[in-house]
């Protein structure tokens, strides 16, 4: 009997493994935990517990190709290849200075012969300037190139109520094209005058032509947000030539001229600004860090605009009288009070007749423009 049992067991061991799980399997526990589960007296049913696959069953170690195992290395690989998104914070805005917050609009023209250093001076005014919080890019124009900068931020809220800060772009520097000894001085002066006088016409178009110069008008035009050019920086690396003196004489009555380096000798008729810095550092400090200097330059620019306006009005009167239109009274103040700015009169009125005669000789005003003719017809 024992031989038959042994033979049967030996035969079974030699047979290939073709066992199929068709029911509960009662096997020896492979771990202490599984042994406890199988022998627990509180277990409601030994069959239900024993029906759970053991650690050694094919449930954990399946060799079927359709259900490949998920080894731990795949998880580790996925963790190592995980890209964690990063949040890049915007660059902190530069805090404006009290001078920058109260500067207003600053419009500067830079003029000089070729190789005079216009690019250096224009860049020096903005670079490493503590009053400038933002600098734009250079843009080409028909008369040279221009750059805008900001000394303050404009705060507003978007549609979602979020705060946003935009640069004010209140600083404009125009680097005019250079000239040389072969340039046509008359064409150059006319081009420069057209640039300087462009805001003259813009302001004149919105002013009452019957209102003569007054402190109120002067204060309005010289406000911090005036469209007038603040000054023209004229670079003279050496002593001024005849060409340079012609430019000074022609543009002095049009715009405050700041000569750099400081001009020691000039023609008697040259009208340059009272602000005369000794270096580029002094120039930058005066423009950005001195409210008194800016006020002086705006006042000088306003005086020149008012002088230009009186010349234009006088020329209009002469053309009107030539058309036998002498009955119009368009220069009378509404309140009948004369303008009492004695300084302005002493500086400009003495040369008014000369300026009017010179303006009449210019071919551009041979006939009055339709704009001026329509003005006279309204008064």
C-alpha positions in Angstrom: 0.0 0.0 0.0 2.8 2.3 0.9 4.5 1.4 -2.3 1.4 2.3 -4.3 1.1 5.7 -2.5 4.7 6.4 -3.1 4.4 5.4 -6.7 1.3 7.6 -7.1 3.1 10.6 -5.5 6.1 10.0 -7.6 4.0 9.8 -10.7 2.2 13.0 -9.9 5.5 14.8 -9.3 6.7 13.7 -12.7 3.6 14.9 -14.6 3.7 18.4 -16.2 1.8 21.2 -14.3 -1.6 21.6 -15.9 -3.6 22.5 -12.9 -6.5 24.9 -13.5 -8.1 26.8 -10.6 -11.7 25.5 -10.5 -12.5 26.1 -6.9 -11.2 26.9 -3.5 -7.6 26.1 -2.8 -6.5 25.0 0.6 -2.8 25.5 0.8 -0.3 26.0 3.5 -0.1 29.6 4.5 3.0 31.3 3.1 3.3 34.0 5.7 2.4 34.4 9.3 -0.3 37.0 8.4 -2.0 34.6 6.0 -1.8 31.9 8.7 -3.6 34.1 11.2 -6.3 34.9 8.6 -6.9 31.3 7.9 -7.0 30.2 11.6 -8.9 33.1 13.0 -11.7 31.8 15.1 -13.7 34.9 14.6 -13.7 34.5 10.8 -17.3 34.0 9.6 -16.4 31.4 7.0 -13.3 29.5 6.4 -14.2 28.9 2.9 -14.5 32.6 2.1 -11.2 33.3 3.7 -9.5 30.4 2.0 -10.8 31.5 -1.4 -8.5 34.5 -1.3 -5.4 33.8 -3.4 -2.2 33.3 -1.6 1.1 35.1 -2.1 2.4 32.3 -4.1 -0.6 32.0 -6.4 -0.7 33.1 -10.1 -2.8 36.2 -9.1 0.5 38.1 -8.1 2.9 36.4 -10.5 1.0 36.0 -13.7 2.9 35.1 -16.8 0.2 35.9 -19.2 1.3 38.3 -22.0 -2.1 40.0 -22.1 -1.7 41.4 -18.6 1.9 42.5 -18.1 3.0 43.4 -14.6 3.5 47.0 -13.5 7.0 47.0 -12.0 8.1 49.7 -9.6 10.7 50.9 -12.0 8.0 52.4 -14.3 6.7 54.5 -11.4 10.1 55.6 -10.5 10.8 56.5 -14.2 7.6 58.5 -14.4 8.5 60.4 -11.2 12.0 61.3 -12.5 10.5 62.5 -15.9 7.8 64.6 -14.2 8.0 68.3 -15.1 7.0 70.6 -12.3 5.6 73.9 -13.6 7.4 77.0 -12.3 5.8 80.4 -11.8 7.9 83.3 -13.1 7.1 86.5 -11.2 7.2 89.8 -13.2 10.1 92.1 -12.8 9.6 94.6 -10.0 8.7 98.0 -11.2 11.1 100.8 -10.5 9.8 103.2 -7.9 9.4 106.8 -9.3 11.1 109.7 -7.5 9.2 112.8 -6.4 10.9 114.7 -9.2 9.8 112.2 -11.7 6.2 112.2 -10.5 5.9 116.0 -10.9 8.0 116.4 -14.0 5.2 116.5 -16.6 6.0 116.3 -20.3 9.6 116.9 -21.4 10.2 117.2 -25.1 13.8 117.7 -26.2 15.4 118.2 -29.6 19.1 117.3 -30.1 20.9 119.0 -32.9 24.5 118.9 -34.1 26.8 118.4 -37.0 27.8 114.8 -38.0 29.9 113.2 -35.3 29.0 115.9 -32.6 27.9 113.2 -30.1 24.1 113.4 -30.4 23.6 109.7 -29.7 25.9 109.8 -26.7 24.1 112.8 -25.1 20.6 111.4 -25.9 21.5 108.1 -24.2 23.3 109.8 -21.3 20.1 111.7 -20.4 18.2 108.5 -19.9 20.7 105.8 -18.9 21.4 105.4 -15.2 19.0 108.2 -14.5 17.3 107.7 -11.1 14.3 109.7 -12.2 13.6 107.5 -15.2 11.6 104.3 -14.5 11.2 103.0 -18.1 13.0 103.5 -21.4 11.5 102.6 -24.8 13.3 101.7 -28.0 14.6 104.1 -30.7 12.2 104.6 -33.6 13.1 106.1 -36.9 11.4 109.2 -38.3 11.7 111.3 -41.4 13.8 113.9 -39.5 16.0 111.5 -37.5 15.0 109.2 -34.7 13.0 109.4 -31.5 12.9 107.7 -28.2 10.3 107.8 -25.4 10.9 107.3 -21.7 8.8 107.5 -18.5 9.4 109.0 -15.1 6.2 107.7 -13.5 3.6 104.9 -13.8 -0.1 105.3 -14.7 -2.2 103.0 -12.5 -5.5 101.7 -13.6 -7.7 98.5 -13.3 -8.6 96.1 -16.0 -12.0 94.5 -16.6 -11.4 92.0 -13.9 -10.5 94.6 -11.3 -6.8 93.8 -11.3 -4.3 96.7 -10.9 -2.1 97.4 -13.9 0.7 99.9 -14.3 1.5 101.5 -17.6 4.4 103.8 -18.4 3.5 107.5 -18.8 5.9 108.0 -21.7 6.2 111.7 -20.7 9.8 112.1 -22.0 10.5 112.5 -25.7 14.0 113.0 -27.1 14.3 113.6 -30.9 17.7 113.1 -32.3 17.7 115.2 -35.5 19.8 114.3 -38.5 23.3 115.6 -38.6 24.6 118.2 -41.0 27.9 119.1 -42.5 29.5 122.0 -44.4 28.0 120.8 -47.6 24.4 121.0 -46.3 22.0 123.7 -47.6 21.6 126.0 -44.5 18.4 127.5 -45.8 16.7 124.1 -46.3 18.0 122.9 -42.9 16.6 126.0 -41.1 13.3 125.6 -42.8 13.1 122.0 -41.9 14.0 122.7 -38.2 11.4 125.5 -38.1 8.7 123.2 -39.4 9.5 120.8 -36.6 9.5 123.4 -33.9 6.4 125.2 -35.1 4.3 122.1 -35.5 3.0 122.4 -31.9 2.6 126.1 -32.4 -0.1 125.6 -35.0 -1.8 122.9 -32.8 -2.1 125.3 -29.9 -3.0 128.3 -32.0 -5.9 126.3 -33.6 -7.6 125.9 -30.2 -7.1 129.4 -28.9 -9.5 132.2 -29.5 -7.8 134.5 -32.1 -9.3 137.6 -30.4 -7.6 136.9 -27.2 -4.3 138.7 -26.9 -1.3 137.5 -24.8 -2.1 137.6 -21.1 -0.8 136.1 -17.9 -3.6 133.6 -17.9 -2.8 132.5 -21.5 0.9 132.3 -20.7 0.2 130.2 -17.7 -2.0 127.9 -19.7 0.5 127.4 -22.5 3.4 126.8 -20.1 1.7 124.1 -18.0 3.6 120.9 -17.3 1.6 119.1 -20.1 2.2 121.7 -22.8 2.8 120.2 -26.3 5.6 122.8 -26.9 9.1 121.5 -27.2 10.9 122.3 -24.0 14.3 123.0 -25.5 16.8 122.3 -28.3 20.2 121.0 -27.2 22.7 122.3 -29.7 26.0 120.4 -29.6 29.1 122.4 -30.7 32.3 120.4 -30.2 34.3 123.4 -31.2 33.9 127.2 -31.7 30.7 127.9 -33.7 31.2 128.4 -37.4 29.3 130.7 -39.7 26.9 127.8 -40.4 26.3 127.3 -36.7 25.7 131.0 -36.0 23.1 131.2 -38.8 21.3 128.3 -37.1 21.5 130.1 -33.7 20.2 133.3 -35.1 17.3 131.6 -37.0 16.1 129.2 -34.2 16.8 131.4 -31.1 13.4 133.2 -31.5 11.6 129.8 -32.0 12.8 127.6 -29.1 15.0 127.8 -26.0 18.5 126.7 -27.2 20.9 125.0 -24.8 24.4 125.0 -26.2 26.7 122.3 -25.0 29.5 122.8 -24.1 28.6 126.2 -22.7 28.9 128.9 -25.3 31.3 131.6 -24.4 31.0 133.7 -27.5 28.0 134.1 -29.8 26.6 136.5 -32.3 24.9 139.6 -30.8 21.5 138.6 -32.1 21.5 135.0 -30.9 18.8 134.3 -28.3 19.8 131.3 -26.3 18.3 130.0 -23.1 19.2 131.3 -19.7 19.9 127.8 -18.6 23.5 127.2 -19.6 24.9 124.0 -18.1 28.6 123.4 -18.0 28.5 119.7 -18.7 26.2 116.8 -19.7 25.8 115.9 -16.0 24.6 119.4 -15.2 22.3 119.3 -18.2 20.7 116.0 -17.0 20.3 117.3 -13.4 18.7 120.5 -14.6 16.2 118.7 -16.9 15.2 115.9 -14.6 16.0 117.1 -11.1 15.2 120.8 -10.9 11.7 122.0 -11.1 13.0 125.6 -11.3 15.0 124.9 -14.4 12.0 123.2 -16.1 9.7 126.1 -15.2 12.2 128.6 -16.7 12.5 126.5 -20.0 8.7 126.2 -20.3 8.3 130.0 -19.7 10.9 130.7 -22.4 9.2 128.4 -24.8 5.9 130.1 -24.1 7.4 133.5 -24.7 8.6 132.4 -28.1 5.2 130.9 -29.0 3.4 134.1 -28.0 5.9 136.1 -30.1 5.3 133.8 -33.1 1.6 134.1 -32.6 1.8 137.9 -32.6 3.9 137.9 -35.8 1.4 135.6 -37.5 -1.5 137.8 -36.4 0.2 140.9 -37.7 0.9 139.2 -41.0 -2.8 138.2 -41.2 -3.7 141.9 -40.6 -1.5 143.1 -43.4 -3.0 140.6 -45.8 -6.4 141.5 -44.7 -5.8 145.2 -45.2 -4.5 144.5 -48.7 -7.9 143.0 -49.4 -9.5 146.2 -48.2 -10.8 144.3 -45.2 -9.9 147.0 -42.6 -13.2 147.0 -40.7 -12.5 143.8 -38.8 -11.5 144.3 -35.2 -10.1 140.9 -34.2 -7.3 142.0 -31.8 -9.5 143.5 -29.2 -9.4 141.9 -25.8 -12.9 140.8 -24.6 -12.3 142.5 -21.2 -10.5 145.6 -22.7 -7.6 145.1 -20.4 -4.1 145.3 -22.0 -1.5 142.6 -21.3 0.8 143.8 -18.6 3.8 141.5 -19.0 6.4 144.2 -19.3 9.3 141.8 -19.5 7.9 140.0 -22.5 7.2 143.3 -24.2 10.6 144.6 -23.6 12.2 141.5 -24.9 10.1 140.8 -28.0 8.0 143.8 -29.0 11.0 145.9 -30.0 11.8 143.5 -32.8 8.2 142.7 -33.7 8.2 145.0 -36.8 11.5 143.5 -38.0 10.1 140.0 -37.5 6.9 140.8 -39.3 8.8 142.3 -42.3 11.0 139.3 -42.4 8.0 137.0 -42.3 6.3 138.9 -45.1 9.3 138.3 -47.3 9.1 134.6 -47.0 7.4 133.0 -49.9 5.4 130.6 -47.8 3.0 133.3 -46.7 2.5 135.1 -50.0 -1.2 134.4 -49.6 -3.1 133.7 -46.4 -4.1 130.2 -45.7 -7.8 129.2 -45.8 -7.7 128.6 -42.1 -6.7 132.2 -41.3 -9.2 133.6 -43.8 -12.1 131.7 -42.2 -11.0 133.0 -38.8 -11.4 136.6 -40.0 -14.8 135.9 -41.4 -16.0 134.7 -38.1 -15.2 138.0 -36.3 
